[in-house]
Amino acid sequence: MREYGIFSEEGGGCIFHPCYSPEEAEAERQRLITVDGEDADDLTVRELCLDHEEQPKDGCEECAEAEEDEDDTEDEEC
């Protein structure tokens, strides 16, 4: 099942999760803007990484580190 979160550069990453559809996440984003006074330009809805909570699927730092470690191991085996 896909999950979505709301990310904020000013807030340092994921500030709200999980949402189970992009529409649900966008509704929560709008609530954060109108009720909580968050900056609309700072908030983005992104799909979450399936393996690492609070990380975006398309930019998961933990997955990137794991891939780097695998690449380093492959280089050492040659």
C-alpha positions as CSV (number, residue, x, y, z in Angstrom):
1,M,0.0,0.0,0.0
2,R,1.3,3.4,-0.9
3,E,1.7,6.0,1.8
4,Y,2.2,9.8,1.4
5,G,3.6,12.4,3.6
6,I,3.9,16.2,3.8
7,F,7.4,17.5,3.6
8,S,8.8,20.9,4.7
9,E,12.2,22.3,4.0
10,E,11.9,24.7,6.9
11,G,10.6,21.9,9.1
12,G,13.5,19.6,8.2
13,G,11.7,16.9,6.3
14,C,8.5,14.9,6.8
15,I,6.1,16.8,9.1
16,F,3.0,14.8,8.7
17,H,2.3,11.1,7.7
18,P,0.8,8.7,6.9
19,C,-1.8,9.6,4.3
20,Y,-3.1,6.8,2.1
21,S,-3.8,8.8,-1.1
22,P,-2.4,11.9,-2.7
23,E,-5.8,13.5,-2.3
24,E,-5.8,12.9,1.5
25,A,-2.3,14.3,1.7
26,E,-3.2,17.3,-0.3
27,A,-6.2,17.9,1.9
28,E,-4.0,17.8,5.0
29,R,-1.5,20.1,3.3
30,Q,-4.3,22.6,2.7
31,R,-5.4,22.3,6.4
32,L,-1.8,23.0,7.5
33,I,-1.8,26.1,5.3
34,T,-5.2,27.5,6.2
35,V,-5.5,26.5,9.8
36,D,-1.9,26.3,11.1
37,G,-0.6,29.1,8.9
38,E,2.2,27.1,7.2
39,D,3.9,28.5,4.1
40,A,2.2,27.0,1.0
41,D,5.5,27.2,-1.0
42,D,7.3,25.2,1.7
43,L,5.0,22.2,1.9
44,T,5.0,19.4,-0.7
45,V,3.2,16.1,-0.9
46,R,5.5,13.1,-1.7
47,E,5.2,9.4,-1.7
48,L,6.9,7.7,1.2
49,C,9.7,5.1,0.9
50,L,8.2,1.6,1.6
51,D,11.2,0.6,3.7
52,H,12.1,3.8,5.6
53,E,9.4,5.8,7.5
54,E,9.5,9.5,7.0
55,Q,11.7,9.3,3.9
56,P,10.5,10.3,0.4
57,K,10.4,7.4,-2.1
58,D,12.2,9.4,-4.8
59,G,15.0,10.6,-2.5
60,C,15.4,8.2,0.4
61,E,18.7,8.9,2.0
62,E,18.9,5.5,3.7
63,C,18.3,3.6,0.4
64,A,20.9,5.8,-1.3
65,E,23.4,4.9,1.4
66,A,22.7,1.2,1.1
67,E,23.2,1.4,-2.7
68,E,26.5,3.2,-2.2
69,D,27.6,0.5,0.3
70,E,26.7,-2.2,-2.3
71,D,28.6,-0.4,-5.0
72,D,31.7,-0.1,-2.7
73,T,31.5,-3.9,-1.9
74,E,31.2,-4.7,-5.6
75,D,34.3,-2.6,-6.4
76,E,36.3,-4.4,-3.7
77,E,35.4,-7.8,-5.1
78,C,36.8,-7.1,-8.5
